[in-house]
Amino acid sequence: MSEHASEVESGERFEFGKNWKKYSASIDENRIAIAEQSLKELLSQSSFDGLTILDIGSGSGLFSLGFRRMGATVTSFDFDPNSVLCTKSLKDHHFPNDPNWNVLEGSVLDQSFLKSLGKFDLVYSWGVLHHTGSMWEAIENALIPLNENGRLAVGLYRDLGIKSKVWHFVKKTYCSSLIGRWAVIGVFIPYYILRGFFEDVLRLKNPLQRYRERKKNRGMNRWHDWIDWIGGYPYEYTSLERLRQFVEPKGMRFVNTSNRSMVEAVFEKATH
């Protein structure tokens, strides 16, 4: 049994890849364009021509696809076998037999694997490193493949105090057993639906208007976001301040962040 399968069976890991497989069917040109725009905004550039990019935890492959379409040479990898299949499927559909996009299975906690990949202009990992079970080790390892002028772009869960501790319990319960899963779904999915309905009423938004707004969220899908959120375990979190205190002494310089609800930050080599 693989390490991934063992963790799933023991209730220590959410099967992100199975969720991504269901989501992948909804990837269309509009979602790809929205994902590309989010990358441009995060990294403050409109083209990635000639850049080499490592996508750690590629998931559905949507953002790897965005980078590739904007001219980058991309290497994608994920710990979850189903996520790897999702990324490969997206690549085969949009860039069949493309030597400038490689898709692999591997772990960011495996330093030997990371060293074998070579060096990159950009290491990108959004919404991934906090799900490894060893977030700070994962962040440090993500610096290994950077070239001398490289940048690191990460998105991590924000520390919300007691709320984050509660969510840790909820996610662990979801992954613990079939009973735990349906108990969490039974509580939170109706809550999200009702909350959305009352927000529509209070803000005088019709369902179509709300649907269109949600589709603008990095090209993601609301239902799969819900399942990913309530089941996403392992689960860790931080603040931008703690992230900077950890990364900057390792020869990196903070560049920018965004105003999203997550801790989203870009660093570059201090000698750049």
RANORJO-V723244 format. One record per backbone hydrogen bond with DSSP energy under -1.0 kcal/mol. CO is the residue of the C=O (numbers start at 1). NH is the residue of the N-H. If there is no record, write none. Layout:
# RANORJO-V723244
co->[CO/CO]
nh->[NH/NH]
This chain:
# RANORJO-V723244
co->[2/3/4/5/6/7/8/14/15/16/17/18/19/20/23/24/28/29/30/31/32/33/34/35/36/37/38/39/40/48/51/52/52/53/54/55/58/61/62/63/64/65/66/67/68/70/71/73/74/75/76/77/77/78/80/81/82/83/84/85/86/87/88/89/90/91/95/98/100/102/104/107/110/111/112/114/120/121/122/123/124/125/128/129/130/134/135/136/137/138/140/141/143/145/147/150/151/152/153/154/155/156/157/160/161/162/163/164/165/166/167/168/169/170/171/177/178/179/180/181/182/183/184/185/188/189/190/191/192/193/194/195/196/197/198/199/200/206/207/208/209/210/211/213/214/216/217/221/222/223/224/225/226/227/228/231/233/238/239/240/241/242/243/244/247/248/251/253/256/262/263/265/266/266/267/268/269]
nh->[6/7/8/9/10/12/11/16/19/20/21/22/23/24/26/27/32/33/34/35/36/37/38/39/40/41/42/43/45/51/73/121/122/75/124/77/61/65/66/67/68/69/70/72/71/48/50/53/102/55/104/57/58/106/84/85/86/87/88/89/90/91/92/93/94/95/98/101/74/76/78/110/114/115/116/117/147/151/54/153/56/155/131/132/236/138/139/140/141/142/143/144/146/120/150/269/123/267/125/265/127/263/238/163/165/166/167/168/169/170/171/172/173/174/175/181/182/183/184/185/186/187/188/189/192/193/194/195/196/197/198/199/200/201/202/203/205/210/211/212/213/214/215/216/217/218/220/225/226/227/228/229/230/231/232/233/14/159/243/244/245/246/247/248/250/251/270/268/266/264/156/154/255/256/152/253/272]
